[in-house]
Amino acid sequence: MSHNTSSPASFRRTLRFVLLGLVLLALTSGLFAIRRMLLMSAPRCMAGHWHGCYDTFNGVVLMTLVAVPLAVLVAWALASWRQRAGLGSAVAWRRSLAEVGMVHGTVPFLWLTMMPGLAPGVAPRRVSLVPLRDLVTMGAGGIIGNLLVFAALGFFAPIRFAALASVPRILALGVGCSVAVEIAQYVLWLDRVSSVDDVLVNATGALLAGLASRRWWRTTDQAPSDRPHPARAPVG
């Protein structure tokens, strides 16, 4: 009996280790594939130069990776503060990691999205409202980049906020944020195309990332609030 009941648990543990190993292998392979692009911007970024670092995709990605230890430190500080306030360790860490993950994984891509083109304020504003017309010109790199813009938000937002823990709401969040970005690009005259395809791809990225974190939504719904509840007075 004990052997039969322990087999599923050991199988689940083995499966988790295998999945973790695959994730680490995928991350390592991705970093190896882009190592040359990152190293191209490393000298200028390390020297603190704006041009060639903070105005390029390679430089922003490099600085995002460099800032990962700082992001982990901020998450640890938030989790420690919440535990001292009376929140459970698991919930404190989940909420803190979700908040830091949303910011750390979204701000760099928003920065790149809001970078001006070659002639900001001079070139005529461009709007593309025909669905799927711009996908051909995006290319694989452009599509992947647009999928990642709000991926961190779609992944962590339903973990942190129970009100967003549903597929339609994550999709609405991705669409709303994408529309806001496209409107900002048009209003600020950044010499970028405000495209409906950008909205579709950005929202799809948020939705797919949200589905990837779906297994953790249920625990968020059952989590207590950040503030400890006062003890009830005995009746009678």
C-alpha positions as CSV (number, residue, x, y, z in Angstrom):
1,M,0.0,0.0,0.0
2,S,2.7,2.5,1.0
3,H,4.7,1.6,-2.1
4,N,1.7,2.2,-4.4
5,T,0.8,5.5,-2.8
6,S,4.4,6.8,-2.9
7,S,4.9,6.0,-6.6
8,P,2.7,8.8,-8.0
9,A,4.4,11.3,-5.6
10,S,7.9,10.2,-6.7
11,F,6.8,10.3,-10.3
12,R,5.6,13.9,-9.9
13,R,8.9,14.9,-8.3
14,T,10.8,13.3,-11.1
15,L,8.7,15.0,-13.6
16,R,9.3,18.4,-11.9
17,F,13.0,17.9,-12.0
18,V,12.9,16.9,-15.6
19,L,10.8,20.0,-16.5
20,L,13.1,22.2,-14.5
21,G,16.1,20.7,-16.3
22,L,14.5,21.4,-19.7
23,V,13.7,25.0,-18.7
24,L,17.3,25.6,-17.6
25,L,18.5,23.9,-20.8
26,A,16.3,26.2,-22.9
27,L,17.4,29.3,-21.1
28,T,21.1,28.3,-21.4
29,S,20.7,27.6,-25.1
30,G,18.9,30.9,-25.6
31,L,21.7,32.8,-23.9
32,F,24.3,30.9,-25.9
33,A,22.5,31.8,-29.1
34,I,22.4,35.5,-28.4
35,R,25.8,35.8,-26.7
36,R,27.4,37.5,-29.6
37,M,24.6,40.1,-29.8
38,L,24.9,40.9,-26.1
39,L,28.7,41.0,-26.2
40,M,28.5,43.6,-29.0
41,S,26.8,46.1,-26.6
42,A,28.7,45.1,-23.5
43,P,31.6,47.6,-23.8
44,R,29.4,50.6,-24.2
45,C,26.9,49.5,-21.6
46,M,29.7,48.8,-19.0
47,A,31.1,52.3,-19.8
48,G,27.7,53.9,-19.2
49,H,27.3,55.2,-22.8
50,W,23.8,55.9,-23.9
51,H,24.3,55.5,-27.6
52,G,24.9,51.9,-28.5
53,C,23.5,50.6,-25.3
54,Y,20.3,52.0,-24.0
55,D,19.0,52.8,-27.5
56,T,19.6,49.3,-28.9
57,F,17.8,46.0,-28.5
58,N,21.0,44.2,-27.6
59,G,22.0,46.7,-25.0
60,V,18.6,46.8,-23.3
61,V,18.4,43.0,-23.2
62,L,21.9,42.9,-21.7
63,M,21.1,45.4,-19.0
64,T,17.9,43.5,-18.2
65,L,19.9,40.3,-17.6
66,V,22.5,42.1,-15.6
67,A,19.7,43.6,-13.4
68,V,18.3,40.1,-12.6
69,P,20.2,39.8,-9.2
70,L,18.9,43.3,-8.2
71,A,15.3,42.2,-9.1
72,V,15.7,39.1,-6.9
73,L,17.1,41.2,-4.1
74,V,14.0,43.5,-4.3
75,A,11.7,40.5,-4.3
76,W,13.4,39.2,-1.2
77,A,13.1,42.5,0.6
78,L,9.4,42.7,-0.3
79,A,8.8,39.1,0.9
80,S,10.7,39.8,4.1
81,W,8.6,42.9,4.8
82,R,5.4,41.0,4.2
83,Q,6.4,38.2,6.4
84,R,7.2,40.6,9.2
85,A,3.7,42.1,8.7
86,G,2.2,38.7,9.4
87,L,1.7,37.2,5.9
88,G,2.6,33.5,5.3
89,S,6.0,32.8,3.7
90,A,4.6,31.1,0.6
91,V,2.1,33.9,-0.2
92,A,4.6,36.6,0.6
93,W,7.1,35.2,-1.8
94,R,4.5,34.5,-4.5
95,R,3.2,38.1,-4.4
96,S,6.6,39.7,-4.2
97,L,8.0,37.6,-7.1
98,A,4.9,38.4,-9.2
99,E,5.2,42.1,-8.6
100,V,8.9,42.3,-9.4
101,G,8.5,39.9,-12.4
102,M,5.8,42.1,-13.9
103,V,8.0,45.2,-13.7
104,H,11.3,43.7,-14.5
105,G,9.9,41.7,-17.5
106,T,7.7,44.5,-18.9
107,V,9.6,47.8,-18.5
108,P,12.5,46.9,-20.8
109,F,10.2,45.9,-23.7
110,L,8.1,49.0,-23.2
111,W,11.3,51.1,-23.3
112,L,12.2,49.5,-26.7
113,T,8.7,49.9,-28.0
114,M,8.7,53.6,-27.1
115,M,12.1,54.3,-28.6
116,P,11.7,56.9,-31.5
117,G,12.4,56.0,-35.1
118,L,14.8,57.8,-37.5
119,A,12.7,61.0,-37.9
120,P,10.5,61.6,-34.8
121,G,8.4,64.7,-35.1
122,V,9.3,65.0,-38.8
123,A,8.0,61.9,-40.6
124,P,4.3,61.7,-41.1
125,R,2.3,59.7,-38.5
126,R,1.5,56.2,-39.8
127,V,-1.4,54.1,-38.8
128,S,-2.2,50.5,-40.0
129,L,-5.7,49.3,-39.2
130,V,-5.9,46.3,-41.6
131,P,-5.4,43.1,-39.6
132,L,-2.6,40.7,-40.5
133,R,-1.2,43.1,-43.2
134,D,1.9,44.0,-41.2
135,L,2.8,40.4,-40.0
136,V,4.6,39.7,-43.3
137,T,6.9,42.7,-42.8
138,M,7.5,42.0,-39.1
139,G,9.6,38.9,-39.7
140,A,10.3,36.2,-37.1
141,G,12.3,38.5,-34.9
142,G,9.6,41.2,-34.9
143,I,6.9,38.7,-34.1
144,I,8.9,37.2,-31.2
145,G,9.7,40.6,-29.9
146,N,6.0,41.7,-29.9
147,L,5.0,38.4,-28.3
148,L,7.4,39.2,-25.4
149,V,6.3,42.8,-24.8
150,F,3.5,41.9,-22.3
151,A,4.4,38.3,-21.7
152,A,5.7,39.0,-18.2
153,L,2.6,41.0,-17.4
154,G,0.3,38.2,-18.7
155,F,2.3,35.6,-16.7
156,F,2.5,37.3,-13.3
157,A,-0.6,39.6,-13.2
158,P,-3.1,36.7,-12.6
159,I,-0.8,35.3,-10.0
160,R,-0.7,38.6,-8.1
161,F,-4.3,39.8,-8.7
162,A,-7.1,37.3,-8.4
163,A,-9.4,39.6,-10.3
164,L,-7.3,39.0,-13.4
165,A,-7.2,35.2,-13.0
166,S,-9.2,34.3,-16.1
167,V,-8.4,33.9,-19.8
168,P,-10.8,36.7,-21.0
169,R,-9.4,39.2,-18.5
170,I,-5.8,38.5,-19.4
171,L,-6.6,38.9,-23.0
172,A,-8.4,42.2,-22.2
173,L,-5.4,43.3,-20.2
174,G,-3.0,42.6,-23.1
175,V,-5.3,44.4,-25.6
176,G,-5.8,47.4,-23.3
177,C,-2.1,47.8,-22.7
178,S,-1.2,47.3,-26.3
179,V,-3.8,49.9,-27.5
180,A,-2.4,52.4,-24.9
181,V,1.1,51.9,-26.3
182,E,0.0,52.3,-29.9
183,I,-1.9,55.5,-29.0
184,A,1.2,56.8,-27.1
185,Q,3.4,56.2,-30.2
186,Y,1.0,58.1,-32.4
187,V,0.5,61.0,-30.0
188,L,4.2,61.4,-29.2
189,W,5.0,61.3,-32.9
190,L,7.8,58.8,-32.5
191,D,8.1,57.9,-36.2
192,R,6.7,54.4,-35.5
193,V,3.8,52.6,-37.1
194,S,0.7,52.3,-34.9
195,S,-0.5,49.0,-36.1
196,V,-3.5,46.8,-35.2
197,D,-1.2,43.8,-35.8
198,D,1.0,44.9,-32.9
199,V,-2.0,44.9,-30.7
200,L,-3.0,41.4,-31.8
201,V,0.5,39.9,-31.4
202,N,1.2,41.7,-28.0
203,A,-2.2,40.5,-26.7
204,T,-1.5,37.0,-27.9
205,G,1.8,37.0,-26.1
206,A,0.2,38.1,-22.8
207,L,-2.5,35.4,-23.2
208,L,0.0,32.6,-23.9
209,A,2.1,33.6,-20.9
210,G,-1.0,33.7,-18.8
211,L,-2.0,30.2,-19.8
212,A,1.5,29.1,-18.9
213,S,1.0,30.3,-15.3
214,R,-2.5,29.0,-15.0
215,R,-1.6,26.3,-12.4
216,W,-0.8,29.0,-9.9
217,W,-4.0,31.0,-10.2
218,R,-6.0,28.9,-7.8
219,T,-3.6,29.5,-4.9
220,T,-3.9,33.3,-5.5
221,D,-7.7,33.1,-5.1
222,Q,-7.3,31.4,-1.7
223,A,-4.5,33.7,-0.5
224,P,-5.3,36.1,2.4
225,S,-4.9,39.9,2.1
226,D,-1.5,41.6,2.7
227,R,-2.7,42.9,6.1
228,P,-3.2,40.4,8.9
229,H,-6.8,40.2,10.0
230,P,-7.5,41.1,13.7
231,A,-8.5,38.3,15.9
232,R,-12.2,38.0,16.6
233,A,-13.4,38.5,20.1
234,P,-14.9,35.5,21.8
235,V,-18.7,35.5,21.9
236,G,-20.5,35.0,25.2
